Structures are given as C-alpha cells and as structure tokens.
Amino acid sequence: MRRLRVVSTMATLAIIALALSLTTASPPAADAAAPSPSTNASLQYVLVEATGGTGYRFKQYSSFASIPGTTPVEQSATSSRQIRAIASDGNRWFAILRSSTQNCFATFTSYANLVESRPHVLRCVDSPIDGYRGVAWDGRFFSTVYHDNGITYWQTYLTWGDVVTNTPYSTQASTRNTDGYRSIGYDPTSQVYFSLWGSGTAMWFLQYATFDDMITVTSTSESYSIPGNPPYVGLAVGPVNPVLDVYVVAGQSNAVGYGTDGAQLPASSADAQIRFFYRQGDGDDQYVSTSGTVTTLGVQTANFNRGSPPATSFGLEMGIGRTLYAQGRRDIAIVKVGYGNTDLASQWNPANANGLFTVLRDQLSAATSQWNQQGYRTRIAGFFWMQGDADALNQSMAANYGTNLTNFKAAVRSVAADRDLPFIVGRIRAGSNLPYAGAVRTAQSALRAGDPLTVAVIDTDAIPVASDNLHYNSTGEIALGNQMGSAFTTLSGW
C-alpha cells in the first residue's frame, strides 16, 4: 500500500477517502523504530468473544492454524466498556473501546490488565458511529478498519498517539465494502496479516501476505470456517505471560531522601512483596550506596557527604510502592537512581554520554536483567522525577529547564519503548530561597499543560520539610511518595 500522511476526522472520512490519491512516501526514520518483544515473552493468538453486555471470553491459542478445533486456554471477564478492537506491539496491549456514544482509546500494561479491564484510557471521543472493526500493529504502522455508511475505510498511523488523536498517515477506501470484518492483526513471528471475516451464518479466519491483500480479502491461506458467525470482537498476537511492572524513581536529594531517617520509617508488610534495586549518592556519582543486586523494598545505607548522617534513609519509593500495592497492584518493582545536588542542564542531560542519564539507563538494565533471569518479563510502567533545585540556583539553567525537562521525558520514554509512559513530577518548593525557583516551577507545571493525559505534577509546597527548609523530612517524604503513587493511579485509570 502506498501511504501519504493525511489529517482528517471521522466526520470527513467519506469525502477524504473518495477524493484521496495516494502517493509514495516514507515515514521519518525516528518513527519507523518499534519496540521488540521481550526475549522471554510468550506470544499467543488471543481471540476475544463477546458473551453479552460487557461480558467476554479471552481465548489463547498457540498458532493461527490451531484456532479452529482446538480447546484454548480461556478466561471469562467483564469489561468496563465494550471491546471493539485489540492489538499488541509485543510489549503492551491496545484497545479501541465503546462506551455509550463514545469511542475510547486505551493502552494496557499487560495481558492480565486487558482481561481484568484495567485500561489507561488516553481519550474518549463522542461519536454516534460505532464503526471500528479492527486495529493492527505490524512493527511500523498501526492500522484500523472502520465501517461507515456502507463503505469500509482503512487508515494507517505512525504511532498509537496518532490513533488516539485520529491523525492518520494514510486513508484508503476498501474496494470491498461489505461490513464483514470482525478483527484484523499481524503475526510478527510468521510476518503475515490476518483477519476475522463474518458473512451470513459463518465466520472465516484468513491470512494474507501483504496489507493490500488484507484490504481486498485476497487470502494466502485456507479459510477456516466456523458455523454460526460467533460474536468475536478481537484477534491479536501478543505476550500473555506474567509481567513485572517496573517503576523508576530518579532525581536529586529529595528523590534520594536526604532529610529522612530510616529509623523513623513505619513498618509495612507490603515491603517484602515489592521488588527493589537502588543506587544513590551525593554529587556526580559520589558517596554511593547501592543494593548491588535486586532485593525487596526497604531502607538504604545513608552514605551522604555530610557531618553526621543517619545510618539509613529512604526516599519517595516507600510511599510510591506502598500506595501502588495498597491499590491492588502485584508483581511490581522499583528501581531508584538518585544523586543529591545534581542538575538537569548538564549532569542528568541525556545528551551527556558520561552523565547520570547513562547511569540511570545502565542501572535499570542491570536490575531488569536480573529479574528476567528469574523468569519475569519486565516492563517500565511509570517514571517518578523529583529534581530541579540545582537548576534553580542558576539563571541560565532555570531559563532552559522547560526544554531540558521535555527532552528528558522523551529520552525516558524512548528507553521504556513507551510513548505514553506515565511521567510524574514533584514540583520544587516555593519559598526555598532558591533564586530562580519560580522559573523551574513554571516549567514543571507547563510540562503537564502540554501533555495532560500522561503527565502529572505534584504540588509539594505543603509537604513537611527538615530544618534546612529544603529537604523533606521522614513524614514529608512518605507523604510525597503517597501523592505520587496516587497521581500515577489517576493517570493510568485504575
């Protein structure tokens, strides 16, 4: 299929599709890259059958050919919204959902969350037309099939975010306009497309060599027919094995917990259930203390560069981890990398090959590799950032903080291979006697204004601080971590 980027809305699809002349175009190189499935991911064909209302059966098959006549691994569930299409990029799951008169676009961090209806709903759009018949990801493009007023439309998108905002890369009207599609997908192992096609009283499972073949229903495989035209609403290939959700905590001294005392941390039985890895210090990777290997959540050695530090300390991870666990999340882990008195302009700047962003990336890789060896498929689920005081000491750094933070967020999401990764920022305190705190605070607030669906900014002005009026004390550190954990839940939608 020849593809040309076209901006449209569903209300103008018919006009655009009939008038469009497609010409050859190549996507930008940066958008062509796609996250690869984890090496220990178990890819399965997942077939979704509607059982009435918002009830569904999720069925797992080991191959396309095994779907007819094979007893699947099956789970029954109730969805918060009606399912209209599902897809997977080998790491996450995606869905187009229907709620009353709205089409909703969501991501799911794992197959379990898809089945249990725990979506991160990015956007719901009022639409009287319930027209979506499928969505697929082929490693370069998302594609949707949409039926409206007797015509089937195909649209391709560079990113899931483009699907959410309906900013297509190309639009094409199908030469076959029967409303027969029930789902479409792509198998990254066999490198073939597939669809469910229903007509009359039967359903067919079809495979295709190319995207164009799928549009024209030119199958390269034998058609597998199931009598009765069952109410299937989705078919996709993706990982179904358990996922360890990894939450990253990073920043300077208030991320580390410089003002805390580990002896003041209240006990919690949840800590033993939360996996943990940390590396922290004071200055540019100095005075380091680290877990070295993966462990469970707990206090850390307080190897700070000051007169009489406490023996142990803790940071935002305690409140974050305990809050997420209390909200029902299991199989979770936290990686913490923090260094006091460090700036974003240079030390944390991703463009600095010898900087702390490289340290963060390497420590994250070290931790996830160990969890992979334990049999988990790891996925970065959220990022928590508490930093900015150092930049508020310098006029130039403060003036450029907004640009640097935006670039930092993009680099974090690139490492996570998740363009919609929830990004939670603790805004630095007002009244901290930092001369350019206002500029940094404004930049932090603006980050959310520019990305309200996936960014949260926490007001820290009322958080209790130590005697230096800059660092949060033990009570404050727990309170801020709790707020950050709750903000993540608000962004993720469950």
N, C-alpha and C positions, 0 to 999 in steps of 0.2 A: 504494500500500500504506500502511495506517495503522500507525504504528510506536510502540511503547512500550518503554522500557528495562526489560529483564528480566535478572537474573543467574541463570545456570544452568551446569550441567556436562553433558558428553556423556552421562554415565550417567543423567541425568534428562531428557534431551531428549524422550522419548516422552510422559512424563507432562505436562511443561510444554506441549508443542505441542498436545496434545489438550485441555488444560484452559484454555489461554490465550484471553482475549477481548481483542483489540487495540483500543485507543482512540487518538484523535488526540493527537499530541504533537509539539512542535518541539524540535530539538536546540539546545543552547546556542549562542549566536552565535559564540563563540570556536572551537567545534568545527566549525562549518559551513564555515569558510575552508579552501581546499585549494590546494596549490602548483600553479602553472600550468606547462605545458611550456615549456621554453626556446624563445626565438624562432627559434633555428637548429636545433631538433630535427627530425629526420626520423622521423615516426611511421609505423610499419608494422604490418600484421597479422602476428603471429608465431604459427605453428602448430607444436606440438611433437608428434612421433610417436615412440612407443616402438619400439625395434628389438630388444628382448630384454635381460633383466637390467637393467643400469643404462645401456644404450646408447640414444641419442636422436638424432633428426634435428630441427634447428631450421630452419624454413622461413619466409621472408619474402615477403609479398605487399603490393602497393600499395593494395589495396582488398578489401573483403569479397567483392564480385562476382567478383574475379579469382582467388579461391582454386580453384574447380573449373576444370580445363582449362588452367591457367597453369603454366609452369615457374618455380618460385620460386628465389630466392637461398637456398642451402641450406648448412648446416654440420652435420657429424656430430660427436658428442661423447659422452663418458662422464661420468655424474653420480656424485657420491659417495653420493647417496641417490636413491631412486625419486621421480620428479616426479608429483605428484597434482593440482596446480593452479598457475596463474601469473596474475599481474595486473601492471599498471603504473599509476602515478599521473602519468605524463608526464615524470617525472624518474628515479625508481628503479623497480626491478622487485621483485616479491614472489613468494614461492612457499610452498606447503604441500608438504612432502616426507614420504616414508615411509621409515623405517629399521627393519628387523626388526619389532618390535611397538610402535614409537613414531611418532607424528605430530610433525613438526618444522616450525617456522615461521621463515622466513628472509627477509632483505632482500638485494638485490644492488645495488651501486653503479652498475652499468652493464649493458648487454646483453651485452657481452663477458664479464663476470663470471658472468652467468647461464649462458651457453653453456659456459664453462670450469669451471663448478661451483666458484665461489669465493663461497660464501654467508657472510653474517653471520647465523649461527643464533642466534636470540633465545631459543628454548625448544624442548625436546623433551618430549613428554608420553607416558607409557606408555598405550597403548590397544590392545586386541585387535581393534578395529574399524577396518578400512581403508575408511572411508566417504566421504571427501571427493571430490566430483565437480566442483568448480569454485570460483573466487573472482573477484570483480569489484570494481572501484572506479569509481564514477560521478560523482566530484567532490564528493560529500557523504558517502557511506557506502561501506564495504566490505561486500560480501555474499558469503555462502558457501552452497553447496548440498551437502547431506550426506544420504547414504542409509544407513538402518539398520533392519534387521528389517522390510523391506517398506514402509517409509514414507520419503518424501523430505522433508527439513526445510530450510527457508530461514531464515537468520539474517542480520541486518544489524548493523553495528558502526560506531561513530563514528570509530575510529582503528585502525591496524594493531596497535597495542599492545593494544587490546581483543580483536582476533582472537587474538593470542598468548596472552592470559590467559583467553580464552573468556568475555568479559563482553559479551554481546550487547545491542544496543539494542532488538531485537525478534526474536521467533521465530514461525515460522508453518509449519504442515504443509501440504504441497502437496496440491491436490485431485487431482493425477495422480501416482500413487505408483509407477509403473513406473520401474525403475532404468535410465533411458535417457540421462540427462545424462552428457556426457563433459567439457564445459567450458562456462563462461559468461564474459561480458565486456561491456564498454561502449566504444563508439567516441565519444570527445569531439568529434571533428570533425563527424560526422553526427548525434550525440546520439541514438543508438539502442543498445539492448541486443542481444546476440547469444548464441547457444549452439550447441554441437555436441550432436546428439541421435542416438544409435545404437539401432537396433532390428532384430533378426533379422540379416540379412546386408547391411544398408545403413547409411549414415551421412548425416545431413542437417545442413546449415548453415542456421540460421534467424535472422531478425532480428525485433525487437519494438519497438513504440512506447513501452512502459512496462515497469516492473519487474514489475507484476502480470501483464502479458501473458506475460512470460518464465516465470513460475511456472506458468501454466495452459497454456503452449505454444500461445499464440494468436499465430501469426506474421503479420507485416505484409508479408513479402517472399515471393517464390517460393522454395520449398525446393530447395536444391541437393543432389542425391543422389549419393553415391559408393558404388558396389557394394563389397561385401566387408567393410564395417564395420571399416575400418583402425584400428589401436590408437592413436588420437590421445588425448593426455592433457592438452592445454592449448591455449588460443587466447586471445590478448590483443593489445591495441593499445598500442604504446609506442615510445620512441625507440631506434633501433639504431645511430645514427652514433657515432663515437668520442667519448669523454668525457675531459675533462681534470679529474682529481681534484685539488681544491684543499685543502690542509691549512693551517690557520690556527694561528699561534703568537702568543701575546699574554701580557702581564703587565708586571711591573716589572723591576728591574735584572738579575735572574738570567735573565729571558727575553731581555733585550737582549744580555747578555754583558758586563756592566760590568767583570768581573775578567779578561777574556781579552785576548790579543794576537794579532791576525791573522797576524803573522809566525810564530807557533807552530802554525798550523793545518797538519796534514799534507795533502799534495796528494791528490786523488782524481779519477779520470777521470769519475766519476758526476756531478760537479757541473755539467758542461756539458750534461747531459741533463735536469736538473731546473730547471724554470722558477721564477722568483723575483721577488718585489716586496716592498719593505720601507719602513717609516717608523718611526723611533725617536728618542728624545730623553731628556732628564733633567728631571724635573719635569713640570708640566702643559703638555705640548706645547711645551717649550722646548728649545733647543740641538739642533735637529732635524737629522738626516741622513736622506736618502731616496733610493731608486733613481729616483724620478720616473716612470720607465716600466718596463715589465716587462723582465726580464733573465734571467740564469741564476744559479744558486746560487754565492755567493762571499762574501768578507769585505766589511765595510761601513765607511764612514768613522766613526771613533770621536769624534764631536763631543760629548763629555761635559763637564759642568760640574765639572772638577777640575783640579788643577795641571798635571800632565804626562801626558795620556792617550796611549796608543799611537796610531799613525797609523790603524790599522784594528783592528777587533774582529769577533767573531762570537758567535752565540748558539746556542740549542737547535736551530735549524733545520738546522745542519750534521749533527749526529748523527741527527736525525729523518729528514732527506731521504736521507742515505746509507744508513741502515738500511732504509728502505722500498724504495729502489732495489735494494739487495743481496738483498732478499726477493722480487724479481721484478716489482715494480710499475713500470709505464711510464706515460707520459703523466701525469706528476704535477707539481704546482706547490705552492709555499709562499708564503703571504702572512704577513709578520711585522709586527706593530704592537706596540711596547713602549716604556714610559716608566719610567725609574727613579724611585724614591721616590714612588710613587703608590698610593692606597688604593682598595679596592673599595667602601667605605661611601659615598663621595661621587664621587670622580673617575671610577671605572670603572662606577659605578652606572647601569644602563640607564634609570632614571627621570630622570637628569640630561641634559636635552636638549642641553646645551652641554658634556657631558663626553666622556671618552675612548671610551666605547662608541660614540658617534656618529662619532668619528674613525675607529674600527675599522671600522664599517659602511661609511663613505664610502670608505676606502682599499680595502676589499675590493671594493666596487662598481667603483672605478676600475681595479683590476687585472683583474677578471673581464671588464669591458667591453673592455679591450684584447685579452684572449685570445679573446673572442667575435668581435672584428673579424678576428682571424687565422684564424677558421673553426672554433674549438673550441666544444663545448658544455660549459660549466663546471658543476661540482657540488662543493659543500663536502663533503668526505669525512671530516674529523676536526678536532678542536679541541684544542690543547695550551695549558694555562694554568699559568704559573709566577708566583705572586703571593701576598702575604699578610704579608710582613714589615712593611709600613707599617701595616697594621691591628693587628699585634701590639704596636705602640707605644702603643695607646690602649685602655683597658679597655672602653669602650662599643663601639668598632668591633669589637674581638675578640669580645665577647659576641654581637654580631649577625652575625658573619661567616658562620655556617651559613645563616641566612635569606638573606643577601645573595648567597652563592655559589649557592644553589638558584635564586634569581631570575635570576641572571646566566646560569646554564646554560640555563634556559628561554628567555631572550631570545636567546642564541646559536642555539639550535635553531630558534627562530622565524625568525631571519634566514636560516638554512640551509634552511628549509622541510623539516626532517627531525627528527621527534620522537624518533628513536633515534640521533641523531648521536653517534658515539663521542667521549667527553669525557675527556681525560687530564689529571690534575692532579699537579704536583710539590708534595709536602708540604714546607712550610718546615722548616728545620733545627731540631733540638733543640740546646740549648747555644749559641745565637747571641746570648745576653744580651738578647734582646727580652723585656720583662717579661710580655707576655701571649701568648707564642708557644704555650703549651700549649692555650689556648682555640681558637686558629686551627687548630692541628694536629688537634685533636679534631673540629672542624667539617669539615675537609677529609676526614678518614677517614670521617666519618659520611655524606658525600655518596655514597661508594661503597656503604656499607652499605644506603643507601636505594635504590640503583639499580645493583646489581652486574652487570647484563647489558650496560650501555652506559657505565659509568664505571670508570676505573682511577685509582688514587692511588699515586704512586711515592714510596718512602722515600728521602730524599736525605741521610740522616744520615752515610752513609759516602762521600759524594761529595767529592773534594778541593776545598778552598777556598783563596782567596788569603789574604794575611797579615792581612786585616781580620776573618777568621773568619766572614764573612757572604756574600761573593760567591764563586762557583765560579771556579776558575782555568781555564786553557785545557783542561787534561786533564779536569777535572771537568765542564766544560760539554759536551764531546764525549760523555763517559760518560753524563751525564744524558739528553742527546738520544738516544743509542742505546737507553737503557732505555725512554724514552717511545715511540720508534718500535716497539720490540718489544712494549710493552704494547698499542699500537694493533692490532698483528697478532693478539695473543691475543683482544682484544675482537671483531675483525672475523671471526676464524675462518679466515683464510688468509694 
